[in-house]
Amino acid sequence: MVNNKMCVGVEKERLMVRLDPARYEEVMEMEGCKPMDFTGKVMKGYVFVDIDALNTKKRLVFWVSLALEYNKIAKSSKKKK
């Protein structure tokens, strides 16, 4: 969580990244990137990145930077009551 908004996370052996939905199709072409279907439904604007695609600092920094950049303009999730 960054600024009370989902940003990045770790799920099993992969990184979850929240990114600009406008860049979704572009990043889906990248190595190790898969749709986030955690609930069985694909969530555009969220992706999973396999651990094998994060094998250098440069690659990890790329994905985290992508998430942090979008975080600046992303809306906070509505809190459940």
N, C-alpha and C positions, 0 to 999 in steps of 0.2 A: 504494500500500500504506500502510495506517495500522495500527499495532500488529500488524504481520505478517499483516494480513488485507486481501484485495482490497476496495477502497473505490470509487474512480473511476478512469477511464482515458480515453484518447482513441484512437479507432479510425477512421481515415480522416477523414471530416467529421462525426463525431458523438461524443457523450460516452457512455461506458459508466458506469452507475450501479448499485451494489449497494445494495439497499434491503430493508426488512422485507417478506417475502413476504405478510404480512397486508395490506399496502397496495398490492400488485401490481395488482389489478383497478381500484382507485381511480386510480392514476397512469396506467394504460393509456388512460384517457379524456382525458388531457391532451395539449395540442398538441405535436406532434413526437415523442411517445413511442411506441416500437415494442418488440416483444419482442426480447430478445437471443437470436439464433439463430446465433451465431458459428460453432458446430460443426455447424450443421444441425439441432440440437435446441434447442427453446425452453427457456431456463433461468428458471424462476419465481424472482423475487427479484433478477433482473438485467434492466435495460432499456437500450436505446439511446435517446438524445435527439438529434434532428437539430440541426445547428448553427443553423438558422433559428429554432428555438425558444429559443435561448440568446442572443438579440440584445440583452439588457439585463443589467446587473449583478445586478439583483434576481432575474431568472430563473435565472442561473447559480448564485447564492448559494442559491436554493431547492433545486436538485438536489444541490449539494455538501453542504448542510446535512442533507438527507434521508439521504445516504449516511453522513455522519459520525455522525448520531444512531443509525443501525442498527449501525454499526461497534462501538459500545460493548457490544452484546449478541451480535453475530455470532460464530460459531465460526470458528476458523482452518481453512483448508484443510489436508487431510492432505498432508504432504510425500511426494513419490515417492522411493523408495529407488533 
